Amino acid sequence: MAEAVVEKKVELRVIAPTSATDKSPYKFNKTVDMVIMRCTTGDMGILPGRVPVSTVLGTGVLRIFDEGAEKHIAIMGGVAHVSDDIITILSDAAQKPEEVNVEKVTADLKEFRRLYEQATDLNEKKKYSDESQRCQVLLEVAKSK
């Protein structure tokens, strides 16, 4: 008698303060095939069966692969913990493509680049550079609708 092959997946849970509601604390909660997340040290791919790991997240695109499709979520820092095929991401902020106001983010990016060019203080330059990076990530995610 042939046994059914059960395809292994990972459960992805994304929690961000701005996305919590009375019904659910999750921005995203689904079982998927694979996840690639932007860590402060580079990208990390997570497949089923991964050894437990915790990492600090940078600002970047969370790439979610499931059944041949790829979805994106903008992640603005936070931490991720992987254990028992469950990925839990606690992010400072997270946005899905449909939540991005492209006109506003484009205007913000232009302004942050202008302020960066005018800044003379290194701390100000870093602040405007970080804000520009956030805008670029949001625009990249918005394009993936």
Phi and psi in radians as a Rosetta constraint file:
Dihedral C 1 N 2 CA 2 C 2 CIRCULARHARMONIC -1.389 0.35
Dihedral N 2 CA 2 C 2 N 3 CIRCULARHARMONIC 2.405 0.35
Dihedral C 2 N 3 CA 3 C 3 CIRCULARHARMONIC -1.627 0.35
Dihedral N 3 CA 3 C 3 N 4 CIRCULARHARMONIC 2.537 0.35
Dihedral C 3 N 4 CA 4 C 4 CIRCULARHARMONIC -1.235 0.35
Dihedral N 4 CA 4 C 4 N 5 CIRCULARHARMONIC 2.387 0.35
Dihedral C 4 N 5 CA 5 C 5 CIRCULARHARMONIC -1.532 0.35
Dihedral N 5 CA 5 C 5 N 6 CIRCULARHARMONIC 2.133 0.35
Dihedral C 5 N 6 CA 6 C 6 CIRCULARHARMONIC -1.702 0.35
Dihedral N 6 CA 6 C 6 N 7 CIRCULARHARMONIC 2.081 0.35
Dihedral C 6 N 7 CA 7 C 7 CIRCULARHARMONIC -1.346 0.35
Dihedral N 7 CA 7 C 7 N 8 CIRCULARHARMONIC 2.220 0.35
Dihedral C 7 N 8 CA 8 C 8 CIRCULARHARMONIC -1.345 0.35
Dihedral N 8 CA 8 C 8 N 9 CIRCULARHARMONIC 2.484 0.35
Dihedral C 8 N 9 CA 9 C 9 CIRCULARHARMONIC -2.401 0.35
Dihedral N 9 CA 9 C 9 N 10 CIRCULARHARMONIC 3.022 0.35
Dihedral C 9 N 10 CA 10 C 10 CIRCULARHARMONIC -2.094 0.35
Dihedral N 10 CA 10 C 10 N 11 CIRCULARHARMONIC 2.559 0.35
Dihedral C 10 N 11 CA 11 C 11 CIRCULARHARMONIC -1.618 0.35
Dihedral N 11 CA 11 C 11 N 12 CIRCULARHARMONIC 2.199 0.35
Dihedral C 11 N 12 CA 12 C 12 CIRCULARHARMONIC -1.874 0.35
Dihedral N 12 CA 12 C 12 N 13 CIRCULARHARMONIC 2.176 0.35
Dihedral C 12 N 13 CA 13 C 13 CIRCULARHARMONIC -2.151 0.35
Dihedral N 13 CA 13 C 13 N 14 CIRCULARHARMONIC 2.077 0.35
Dihedral C 13 N 14 CA 14 C 14 CIRCULARHARMONIC -1.973 0.35
Dihedral N 14 CA 14 C 14 N 15 CIRCULARHARMONIC 2.150 0.35
Dihedral C 14 N 15 CA 15 C 15 CIRCULARHARMONIC -2.113 0.35
Dihedral N 15 CA 15 C 15 N 16 CIRCULARHARMONIC 2.249 0.35
Dihedral C 15 N 16 CA 16 C 16 CIRCULARHARMONIC -2.404 0.35
Dihedral N 16 CA 16 C 16 N 17 CIRCULARHARMONIC 2.463 0.35
Dihedral C 16 N 17 CA 17 C 17 CIRCULARHARMONIC -0.942 0.35
Dihedral N 17 CA 17 C 17 N 18 CIRCULARHARMONIC -0.611 0.35
Dihedral C 17 N 18 CA 18 C 18 CIRCULARHARMONIC -1.361 0.35
Dihedral N 18 CA 18 C 18 N 19 CIRCULARHARMONIC -0.174 0.35
Dihedral C 18 N 19 CA 19 C 19 CIRCULARHARMONIC -1.834 0.35
Dihedral N 19 CA 19 C 19 N 20 CIRCULARHARMONIC -0.134 0.35
Dihedral C 19 N 20 CA 20 C 20 CIRCULARHARMONIC -1.191 0.35
Dihedral N 20 CA 20 C 20 N 21 CIRCULARHARMONIC 2.403 0.35
Dihedral C 20 N 21 CA 21 C 21 CIRCULARHARMONIC -2.284 0.35
Dihedral N 21 CA 21 C 21 N 22 CIRCULARHARMONIC 3.071 0.35
Dihedral C 21 N 22 CA 22 C 22 CIRCULARHARMONIC -1.126 0.35
Dihedral N 22 CA 22 C 22 N 23 CIRCULARHARMONIC -0.486 0.35
Dihedral C 22 N 23 CA 23 C 23 CIRCULARHARMONIC -1.497 0.35
Dihedral N 23 CA 23 C 23 N 24 CIRCULARHARMONIC -0.570 0.35
Dihedral C 23 N 24 CA 24 C 24 CIRCULARHARMONIC -2.753 0.35
Dihedral N 24 CA 24 C 24 N 25 CIRCULARHARMONIC 2.451 0.35
Dihedral C 24 N 25 CA 25 C 25 CIRCULARHARMONIC -1.483 0.35
Dihedral N 25 CA 25 C 25 N 26 CIRCULARHARMONIC -0.036 0.35
Dihedral C 25 N 26 CA 26 C 26 CIRCULARHARMONIC -1.673 0.35
Dihedral N 26 CA 26 C 26 N 27 CIRCULARHARMONIC 2.440 0.35
Dihedral C 26 N 27 CA 27 C 27 CIRCULARHARMONIC -1.416 0.35
Dihedral N 27 CA 27 C 27 N 28 CIRCULARHARMONIC -0.609 0.35
Dihedral C 27 N 28 CA 28 C 28 CIRCULARHARMONIC -2.629 0.35
Dihedral N 28 CA 28 C 28 N 29 CIRCULARHARMONIC 2.354 0.35
Dihedral C 28 N 29 CA 29 C 29 CIRCULARHARMONIC -2.641 0.35
Dihedral N 29 CA 29 C 29 N 30 CIRCULARHARMONIC 1.788 0.35
Dihedral C 29 N 30 CA 30 C 30 CIRCULARHARMONIC -2.755 0.35
Dihedral N 30 CA 30 C 30 N 31 CIRCULARHARMONIC 2.686 0.35
Dihedral C 30 N 31 CA 31 C 31 CIRCULARHARMONIC -1.531 0.35
Dihedral N 31 CA 31 C 31 N 32 CIRCULARHARMONIC 2.240 0.35
Dihedral C 31 N 32 CA 32 C 32 CIRCULARHARMONIC -2.363 0.35
Dihedral N 32 CA 32 C 32 N 33 CIRCULARHARMONIC 2.996 0.35
Dihedral C 32 N 33 CA 33 C 33 CIRCULARHARMONIC -1.384 0.35
Dihedral N 33 CA 33 C 33 N 34 CIRCULARHARMONIC -0.738 0.35
Dihedral C 33 N 34 CA 34 C 34 CIRCULARHARMONIC -2.802 0.35
Dihedral N 34 CA 34 C 34 N 35 CIRCULARHARMONIC 2.682 0.35
Dihedral C 34 N 35 CA 35 C 35 CIRCULARHARMONIC -2.354 0.35
Dihedral N 35 CA 35 C 35 N 36 CIRCULARHARMONIC 2.407 0.35
Dihedral C 35 N 36 CA 36 C 36 CIRCULARHARMONIC -2.088 0.35
Dihedral N 36 CA 36 C 36 N 37 CIRCULARHARMONIC 2.150 0.35
Dihedral C 36 N 37 CA 37 C 37 CIRCULARHARMONIC -2.135 0.35
Dihedral N 37 CA 37 C 37 N 38 CIRCULARHARMONIC 2.630 0.35
Dihedral C 37 N 38 CA 38 C 38 CIRCULARHARMONIC -1.541 0.35
Dihedral N 38 CA 38 C 38 N 39 CIRCULARHARMONIC 1.944 0.35
Dihedral C 38 N 39 CA 39 C 39 CIRCULARHARMONIC -1.693 0.35
Dihedral N 39 CA 39 C 39 N 40 CIRCULARHARMONIC 2.957 0.35
Dihedral C 39 N 40 CA 40 C 40 CIRCULARHARMONIC -1.173 0.35
Dihedral N 40 CA 40 C 40 N 41 CIRCULARHARMONIC -0.339 0.35
Dihedral C 40 N 41 CA 41 C 41 CIRCULARHARMONIC -1.795 0.35
Dihedral N 41 CA 41 C 41 N 42 CIRCULARHARMONIC 0.042 0.35
Dihedral C 41 N 42 CA 42 C 42 CIRCULARHARMONIC 2.332 0.35
Dihedral N 42 CA 42 C 42 N 43 CIRCULARHARMONIC -3.058 0.35
Dihedral C 42 N 43 CA 43 C 43 CIRCULARHARMONIC -1.398 0.35
Dihedral N 43 CA 43 C 43 N 44 CIRCULARHARMONIC 2.545 0.35
Dihedral C 43 N 44 CA 44 C 44 CIRCULARHARMONIC -2.289 0.35
Dihedral N 44 CA 44 C 44 N 45 CIRCULARHARMONIC 2.204 0.35
Dihedral C 44 N 45 CA 45 C 45 CIRCULARHARMONIC -1.667 0.35
Dihedral N 45 CA 45 C 45 N 46 CIRCULARHARMONIC 2.446 0.35
Dihedral C 45 N 46 CA 46 C 46 CIRCULARHARMONIC -2.151 0.35
Dihedral N 46 CA 46 C 46 N 47 CIRCULARHARMONIC 2.129 0.35
Dihedral C 46 N 47 CA 47 C 47 CIRCULARHARMONIC -2.031 0.35
Dihedral N 47 CA 47 C 47 N 48 CIRCULARHARMONIC 2.859 0.35
Dihedral C 47 N 48 CA 48 C 48 CIRCULARHARMONIC -0.986 0.35
Dihedral N 48 CA 48 C 48 N 49 CIRCULARHARMONIC 2.527 0.35
Dihedral C 48 N 49 CA 49 C 49 CIRCULARHARMONIC 1.490 0.35
Dihedral N 49 CA 49 C 49 N 50 CIRCULARHARMONIC 0.085 0.35
Dihedral C 49 N 50 CA 50 C 50 CIRCULARHARMONIC -1.102 0.35
Dihedral N 50 CA 50 C 50 N 51 CIRCULARHARMONIC 2.461 0.35
Dihedral C 50 N 51 CA 51 C 51 CIRCULARHARMONIC -1.130 0.35
Dihedral N 51 CA 51 C 51 N 52 CIRCULARHARMONIC 2.650 0.35
Dihedral C 51 N 52 CA 52 C 52 CIRCULARHARMONIC -1.019 0.35
Dihedral N 52 CA 52 C 52 N 53 CIRCULARHARMONIC 2.482 0.35
Dihedral C 52 N 53 CA 53 C 53 CIRCULARHARMONIC -2.727 0.35
Dihedral N 53 CA 53 C 53 N 54 CIRCULARHARMONIC 2.584 0.35
Dihedral C 53 N 54 CA 54 C 54 CIRCULARHARMONIC -2.190 0.35
Dihedral N 54 CA 54 C 54 N 55 CIRCULARHARMONIC 2.506 0.35
Dihedral C 54 N 55 CA 55 C 55 CIRCULARHARMONIC -2.629 0.35
Dihedral N 55 CA 55 C 55 N 56 CIRCULARHARMONIC 2.751 0.35
Dihedral C 55 N 56 CA 56 C 56 CIRCULARHARMONIC -1.603 0.35
Dihedral N 56 CA 56 C 56 N 57 CIRCULARHARMONIC 2.321 0.35
Dihedral C 56 N 57 CA 57 C 57 CIRCULARHARMONIC -1.651 0.35
Dihedral N 57 CA 57 C 57 N 58 CIRCULARHARMONIC 2.562 0.35
Dihedral C 57 N 58 CA 58 C 58 CIRCULARHARMONIC -1.747 0.35
Dihedral N 58 CA 58 C 58 N 59 CIRCULARHARMONIC -3.020 0.35
Dihedral C 58 N 59 CA 59 C 59 CIRCULARHARMONIC -1.435 0.35
Dihedral N 59 CA 59 C 59 N 60 CIRCULARHARMONIC 2.165 0.35
Dihedral C 59 N 60 CA 60 C 60 CIRCULARHARMONIC -3.122 0.35
Dihedral N 60 CA 60 C 60 N 61 CIRCULARHARMONIC -3.052 0.35
Dihedral C 60 N 61 CA 61 C 61 CIRCULARHARMONIC -1.645 0.35
Dihedral N 61 CA 61 C 61 N 62 CIRCULARHARMONIC 2.187 0.35
Dihedral C 61 N 62 CA 62 C 62 CIRCULARHARMONIC -1.499 0.35
Dihedral N 62 CA 62 C 62 N 63 CIRCULARHARMONIC 2.056 0.35
Dihedral C 62 N 63 CA 63 C 63 CIRCULARHARMONIC -1.773 0.35
Dihedral N 63 CA 63 C 63 N 64 CIRCULARHARMONIC 2.152 0.35
Dihedral C 63 N 64 CA 64 C 64 CIRCULARHARMONIC -2.040 0.35
Dihedral N 64 CA 64 C 64 N 65 CIRCULARHARMONIC 2.134 0.35
Dihedral C 64 N 65 CA 65 C 65 CIRCULARHARMONIC -1.946 0.35
Dihedral N 65 CA 65 C 65 N 66 CIRCULARHARMONIC 2.253 0.35
Dihedral C 65 N 66 CA 66 C 66 CIRCULARHARMONIC -2.703 0.35
Dihedral N 66 CA 66 C 66 N 67 CIRCULARHARMONIC 2.160 0.35
Dihedral C 66 N 67 CA 67 C 67 CIRCULARHARMONIC 0.877 0.35
Dihedral N 67 CA 67 C 67 N 68 CIRCULARHARMONIC 0.798 0.35
Dihedral C 67 N 68 CA 68 C 68 CIRCULARHARMONIC 1.438 0.35
Dihedral N 68 CA 68 C 68 N 69 CIRCULARHARMONIC -0.096 0.35
Dihedral C 68 N 69 CA 69 C 69 CIRCULARHARMONIC -1.839 0.35
Dihedral N 69 CA 69 C 69 N 70 CIRCULARHARMONIC 2.676 0.35
Dihedral C 69 N 70 CA 70 C 70 CIRCULARHARMONIC -2.149 0.35
Dihedral N 70 CA 70 C 70 N 71 CIRCULARHARMONIC 2.245 0.35
Dihedral C 70 N 71 CA 71 C 71 CIRCULARHARMONIC -2.042 0.35
Dihedral N 71 CA 71 C 71 N 72 CIRCULARHARMONIC 2.708 0.35
Dihedral C 71 N 72 CA 72 C 72 CIRCULARHARMONIC -2.210 0.35
Dihedral N 72 CA 72 C 72 N 73 CIRCULARHARMONIC 2.529 0.35
Dihedral C 72 N 73 CA 73 C 73 CIRCULARHARMONIC -2.367 0.35
Dihedral N 73 CA 73 C 73 N 74 CIRCULARHARMONIC 2.342 0.35
Dihedral C 73 N 74 CA 74 C 74 CIRCULARHARMONIC -1.364 0.35
Dihedral N 74 CA 74 C 74 N 75 CIRCULARHARMONIC 2.209 0.35
Dihedral C 74 N 75 CA 75 C 75 CIRCULARHARMONIC -2.040 0.35
Dihedral N 75 CA 75 C 75 N 76 CIRCULARHARMONIC 2.218 0.35
Dihedral C 75 N 76 CA 76 C 76 CIRCULARHARMONIC -1.907 0.35
Dihedral N 76 CA 76 C 76 N 77 CIRCULARHARMONIC 1.205 0.35
Dihedral C 76 N 77 CA 77 C 77 CIRCULARHARMONIC 1.379 0.35
Dihedral N 77 CA 77 C 77 N 78 CIRCULARHARMONIC 3.056 0.35
Dihedral C 77 N 78 CA 78 C 78 CIRCULARHARMONIC 2.291 0.35
Dihedral N 78 CA 78 C 78 N 79 CIRCULARHARMONIC -2.736 0.35
Dihedral C 78 N 79 CA 79 C 79 CIRCULARHARMONIC -2.356 0.35
Dihedral N 79 CA 79 C 79 N 80 CIRCULARHARMONIC 2.712 0.35
Dihedral C 79 N 80 CA 80 C 80 CIRCULARHARMONIC -2.290 0.35
Dihedral N 80 CA 80 C 80 N 81 CIRCULARHARMONIC 2.482 0.35
Dihedral C 80 N 81 CA 81 C 81 CIRCULARHARMONIC -2.265 0.35
Dihedral N 81 CA 81 C 81 N 82 CIRCULARHARMONIC 2.278 0.35
Dihedral C 81 N 82 CA 82 C 82 CIRCULARHARMONIC -2.103 0.35
Dihedral N 82 CA 82 C 82 N 83 CIRCULARHARMONIC 2.188 0.35
Dihedral C 82 N 83 CA 83 C 83 CIRCULARHARMONIC -2.830 0.35
Dihedral N 83 CA 83 C 83 N 84 CIRCULARHARMONIC 2.430 0.35
Dihedral C 83 N 84 CA 84 C 84 CIRCULARHARMONIC 0.922 0.35
Dihedral N 84 CA 84 C 84 N 85 CIRCULARHARMONIC 0.748 0.35
Dihedral C 84 N 85 CA 85 C 85 CIRCULARHARMONIC 1.031 0.35
Dihedral N 85 CA 85 C 85 N 86 CIRCULARHARMONIC 0.521 0.35
Dihedral C 85 N 86 CA 86 C 86 CIRCULARHARMONIC -2.167 0.35
Dihedral N 86 CA 86 C 86 N 87 CIRCULARHARMONIC 2.169 0.35
Dihedral C 86 N 87 CA 87 C 87 CIRCULARHARMONIC -1.841 0.35
Dihedral N 87 CA 87 C 87 N 88 CIRCULARHARMONIC 2.075 0.35
Dihedral C 87 N 88 CA 88 C 88 CIRCULARHARMONIC -1.980 0.35
Dihedral N 88 CA 88 C 88 N 89 CIRCULARHARMONIC 2.100 0.35
Dihedral C 88 N 89 CA 89 C 89 CIRCULARHARMONIC -1.974 0.35
Dihedral N 89 CA 89 C 89 N 90 CIRCULARHARMONIC 2.135 0.35
Dihedral C 89 N 90 CA 90 C 90 CIRCULARHARMONIC -1.874 0.35
Dihedral N 90 CA 90 C 90 N 91 CIRCULARHARMONIC 1.912 0.35
Dihedral C 90 N 91 CA 91 C 91 CIRCULARHARMONIC -1.993 0.35
Dihedral N 91 CA 91 C 91 N 92 CIRCULARHARMONIC 2.591 0.35
Dihedral C 91 N 92 CA 92 C 92 CIRCULARHARMONIC -1.089 0.35
Dihedral N 92 CA 92 C 92 N 93 CIRCULARHARMONIC -0.663 0.35
Dihedral C 92 N 93 CA 93 C 93 CIRCULARHARMONIC -2.777 0.35
Dihedral N 93 CA 93 C 93 N 94 CIRCULARHARMONIC 2.555 0.35
Dihedral C 93 N 94 CA 94 C 94 CIRCULARHARMONIC -2.544 0.35
Dihedral N 94 CA 94 C 94 N 95 CIRCULARHARMONIC 2.408 0.35
Dihedral C 94 N 95 CA 95 C 95 CIRCULARHARMONIC -2.387 0.35
Dihedral N 95 CA 95 C 95 N 96 CIRCULARHARMONIC 2.361 0.35
Dihedral C 95 N 96 CA 96 C 96 CIRCULARHARMONIC -1.454 0.35
Dihedral N 96 CA 96 C 96 N 97 CIRCULARHARMONIC 2.807 0.35
Dihedral C 96 N 97 CA 97 C 97 CIRCULARHARMONIC -0.928 0.35
Dihedral N 97 CA 97 C 97 N 98 CIRCULARHARMONIC -0.759 0.35
Dihedral C 97 N 98 CA 98 C 98 CIRCULARHARMONIC -1.217 0.35
Dihedral N 98 CA 98 C 98 N 99 CIRCULARHARMONIC -0.198 0.35
Dihedral C 98 N 99 CA 99 C 99 CIRCULARHARMONIC -1.616 0.35
Dihedral N 99 CA 99 C 99 N 100 CIRCULARHARMONIC -0.153 0.35
Dihedral C 99 N 100 CA 100 C 100 CIRCULARHARMONIC -1.477 0.35
Dihedral N 100 CA 100 C 100 N 101 CIRCULARHARMONIC 2.192 0.35
Dihedral C 100 N 101 CA 101 C 101 CIRCULARHARMONIC -1.544 0.35
Dihedral N 101 CA 101 C 101 N 102 CIRCULARHARMONIC 1.673 0.35
Dihedral C 101 N 102 CA 102 C 102 CIRCULARHARMONIC -1.051 0.35
Dihedral N 102 CA 102 C 102 N 103 CIRCULARHARMONIC -0.742 0.35
Dihedral C 102 N 103 CA 103 C 103 CIRCULARHARMONIC -1.071 0.35
Dihedral N 103 CA 103 C 103 N 104 CIRCULARHARMONIC -0.795 0.35
Dihedral C 103 N 104 CA 104 C 104 CIRCULARHARMONIC -1.154 0.35
Dihedral N 104 CA 104 C 104 N 105 CIRCULARHARMONIC -0.781 0.35
Dihedral C 104 N 105 CA 105 C 105 CIRCULARHARMONIC -1.138 0.35
Dihedral N 105 CA 105 C 105 N 106 CIRCULARHARMONIC -0.675 0.35
Dihedral C 105 N 106 CA 106 C 106 CIRCULARHARMONIC -1.100 0.35
Dihedral N 106 CA 106 C 106 N 107 CIRCULARHARMONIC -0.761 0.35
Dihedral C 106 N 107 CA 107 C 107 CIRCULARHARMONIC -1.130 0.35
Dihedral N 107 CA 107 C 107 N 108 CIRCULARHARMONIC -0.737 0.35
Dihedral C 107 N 108 CA 108 C 108 CIRCULARHARMONIC -1.069 0.35
Dihedral N 108 CA 108 C 108 N 109 CIRCULARHARMONIC -0.762 0.35
Dihedral C 108 N 109 CA 109 C 109 CIRCULARHARMONIC -1.045 0.35
Dihedral N 109 CA 109 C 109 N 110 CIRCULARHARMONIC -0.792 0.35
Dihedral C 109 N 110 CA 110 C 110 CIRCULARHARMONIC -1.038 0.35
Dihedral N 110 CA 110 C 110 N 111 CIRCULARHARMONIC -0.766 0.35
Dihedral C 110 N 111 CA 111 C 111 CIRCULARHARMONIC -1.165 0.35
Dihedral N 111 CA 111 C 111 N 112 CIRCULARHARMONIC -0.760 0.35
Dihedral C 111 N 112 CA 112 C 112 CIRCULARHARMONIC -1.122 0.35
Dihedral N 112 CA 112 C 112 N 113 CIRCULARHARMONIC -0.641 0.35
Dihedral C 112 N 113 CA 113 C 113 CIRCULARHARMONIC -1.158 0.35
Dihedral N 113 CA 113 C 113 N 114 CIRCULARHARMONIC -0.683 0.35
Dihedral C 113 N 114 CA 114 C 114 CIRCULARHARMONIC -1.116 0.35
Dihedral N 114 CA 114 C 114 N 115 CIRCULARHARMONIC -0.798 0.35
Dihedral C 114 N 115 CA 115 C 115 CIRCULARHARMONIC -1.129 0.35
Dihedral N 115 CA 115 C 115 N 116 CIRCULARHARMONIC -0.638 0.35
Dihedral C 115 N 116 CA 116 C 116 CIRCULARHARMONIC -1.058 0.35
Dihedral N 116 CA 116 C 116 N 117 CIRCULARHARMONIC -0.811 0.35
Dihedral C 116 N 117 CA 117 C 117 CIRCULARHARMONIC -1.105 0.35
Dihedral N 117 CA 117 C 117 N 118 CIRCULARHARMONIC -0.556 0.35
Dihedral C 117 N 118 CA 118 C 118 CIRCULARHARMONIC -1.506 0.35
Dihedral N 118 CA 118 C 118 N 119 CIRCULARHARMONIC -0.362 0.35
Dihedral C 118 N 119 CA 119 C 119 CIRCULARHARMONIC -1.189 0.35
Dihedral N 119 CA 119 C 119 N 120 CIRCULARHARMONIC 2.466 0.35
Dihedral C 119 N 120 CA 120 C 120 CIRCULARHARMONIC -1.940 0.35
Dihedral N 120 CA 120 C 120 N 121 CIRCULARHARMONIC -0.404 0.35
Dihedral C 120 N 121 CA 121 C 121 CIRCULARHARMONIC -1.462 0.35
Dihedral N 121 CA 121 C 121 N 122 CIRCULARHARMONIC 2.341 0.35
Dihedral C 121 N 122 CA 122 C 122 CIRCULARHARMONIC -1.103 0.35
Dihedral N 122 CA 122 C 122 N 123 CIRCULARHARMONIC -0.610 0.35
Dihedral C 122 N 123 CA 123 C 123 CIRCULARHARMONIC -1.145 0.35
Dihedral N 123 CA 123 C 123 N 124 CIRCULARHARMONIC -0.692 0.35
Dihedral C 123 N 124 CA 124 C 124 CIRCULARHARMONIC -1.144 0.35
Dihedral N 124 CA 124 C 124 N 125 CIRCULARHARMONIC -0.756 0.35
Dihedral C 124 N 125 CA 125 C 125 CIRCULARHARMONIC -1.037 0.35
Dihedral N 125 CA 125 C 125 N 126 CIRCULARHARMONIC -0.757 0.35
Dihedral C 125 N 126 CA 126 C 126 CIRCULARHARMONIC -1.085 0.35
Dihedral N 126 CA 126 C 126 N 127 CIRCULARHARMONIC -0.763 0.35
Dihedral C 126 N 127 CA 127 C 127 CIRCULARHARMONIC -1.053 0.35
Dihedral N 127 CA 127 C 127 N 128 CIRCULARHARMONIC -0.820 0.35
Dihedral C 127 N 128 CA 128 C 128 CIRCULARHARMONIC -1.237 0.35
Dihedral N 128 CA 128 C 128 N 129 CIRCULARHARMONIC -0.561 0.35
Dihedral C 128 N 129 CA 129 C 129 CIRCULARHARMONIC -1.150 0.35
Dihedral N 129 CA 129 C 129 N 130 CIRCULARHARMONIC -0.778 0.35
Dihedral C 129 N 130 CA 130 C 130 CIRCULARHARMONIC -1.083 0.35
Dihedral N 130 CA 130 C 130 N 131 CIRCULARHARMONIC -0.744 0.35
Dihedral C 130 N 131 CA 131 C 131 CIRCULARHARMONIC -1.142 0.35
Dihedral N 131 CA 131 C 131 N 132 CIRCULARHARMONIC -0.670 0.35
Dihedral C 131 N 132 CA 132 C 132 CIRCULARHARMONIC -1.096 0.35
Dihedral N 132 CA 132 C 132 N 133 CIRCULARHARMONIC -0.720 0.35
Dihedral C 132 N 133 CA 133 C 133 CIRCULARHARMONIC -1.089 0.35
Dihedral N 133 CA 133 C 133 N 134 CIRCULARHARMONIC -0.745 0.35
Dihedral C 133 N 134 CA 134 C 134 CIRCULARHARMONIC -1.036 0.35
Dihedral N 134 CA 134 C 134 N 135 CIRCULARHARMONIC -0.766 0.35
Dihedral C 134 N 135 CA 135 C 135 CIRCULARHARMONIC -1.087 0.35
Dihedral N 135 CA 135 C 135 N 136 CIRCULARHARMONIC -0.736 0.35
Dihedral C 135 N 136 CA 136 C 136 CIRCULARHARMONIC -1.115 0.35
Dihedral N 136 CA 136 C 136 N 137 CIRCULARHARMONIC -0.678 0.35
Dihedral C 136 N 137 CA 137 C 137 CIRCULARHARMONIC -1.131 0.35
Dihedral N 137 CA 137 C 137 N 138 CIRCULARHARMONIC -0.771 0.35
Dihedral C 137 N 138 CA 138 C 138 CIRCULARHARMONIC -1.062 0.35
Dihedral N 138 CA 138 C 138 N 139 CIRCULARHARMONIC -0.729 0.35
Dihedral C 138 N 139 CA 139 C 139 CIRCULARHARMONIC -1.172 0.35
Dihedral N 139 CA 139 C 139 N 140 CIRCULARHARMONIC -0.656 0.35
Dihedral C 139 N 140 CA 140 C 140 CIRCULARHARMONIC -1.108 0.35
Dihedral N 140 CA 140 C 140 N 141 CIRCULARHARMONIC -0.746 0.35
Dihedral C 140 N 141 CA 141 C 141 CIRCULARHARMONIC -1.167 0.35
Dihedral N 141 CA 141 C 141 N 142 CIRCULARHARMONIC -0.689 0.35
Dihedral C 141 N 142 CA 142 C 142 CIRCULARHARMONIC -1.081 0.35
Dihedral N 142 CA 142 C 142 N 143 CIRCULARHARMONIC -0.581 0.35
Dihedral C 142 N 143 CA 143 C 143 CIRCULARHARMONIC -1.192 0.35
Dihedral N 143 CA 143 C 143 N 144 CIRCULARHARMONIC -0.322 0.35
Dihedral C 143 N 144 CA 144 C 144 CIRCULARHARMONIC -1.534 0.35
Dihedral N 144 CA 144 C 144 N 145 CIRCULARHARMONIC 0.153 0.35
